């Protein structure tokens, strides 16, 4: 995996003649950290980048790359700590502010995340992922109207970015705005290509059609969700329910039986619901 800051080694190498020995060590270690991460040696990358910041605590590039490494490893608190140092020494880079905001959202620090995402968008209001994460902040802090506006903006800026369409569609479903949900989710399904996002889009589209009593369309949407990602067990469960409501008992039993056999996605409540529905279907025959 390539890091976003690959211009760093060349840029710092040019300036190397003008800096002291500790700064040179810091730059060399920064480059080593980037190289290590590029070949999948994440632990070695972290070690080199931490040592880089030891030699020069003001090396914001090293802090930023260290934050990115922790980010891709899902180490959100460590990422936030490193990116906070990057922002401390360089607060006018929108990507620094955005990456810090993302890490703070993922670690549940919503108030601080909002501050940095706002700053990122002040510096560059076309950062669609910053709008997406700002929408998550609004949603988690009970501001659904603002969340809808932020996710709409993210989708407008990048119609191929699935998470914005998924979250916006889910929000409309919660509001019982079914036609709006269908519109958003259909639009997303025409553009998004990432398997997980596309499968989720079709799943929520199926729920929207089901709420609208459009059962044929719901079955088609759930089937598309499963075609994209066979492990989307919630789509299998819901398709089974819709088949049952349509009187397609054998198809319903097939879906629900497979759902149970596959462990129901690890959700005990869903397994109980599926087994209860299966018992009722068998009792009807």
Buried (B, 14 or more C-beta within 10 A) or exposed (E): EEBEBEEBBEEBEEEEEEEEEEBBBBBBBBBBBBBBBEEEBBEBBBBBBBBBBBBBBEBBBBBBBBBBBBBEBEBBBBBBBBBBBBBEBBBEBBBBBBBBBBBBBBBEBBEBBBBBBBBBBEBEEEBBBBBBBBBBBBBEBEBBEBBBBBBBBBBEBBBBBBBBBBBBBBBBBEEEBBEBBBBBBBBBBEBBEBEBBBBBBBBBBBBBBBBBEBBEBBBBBBBBBBEBBEEBBBBBBBBBBBBBEBEBBEBBBBBBBBBBEEEBBEBEEBBEBBBEBBEEBEEEE
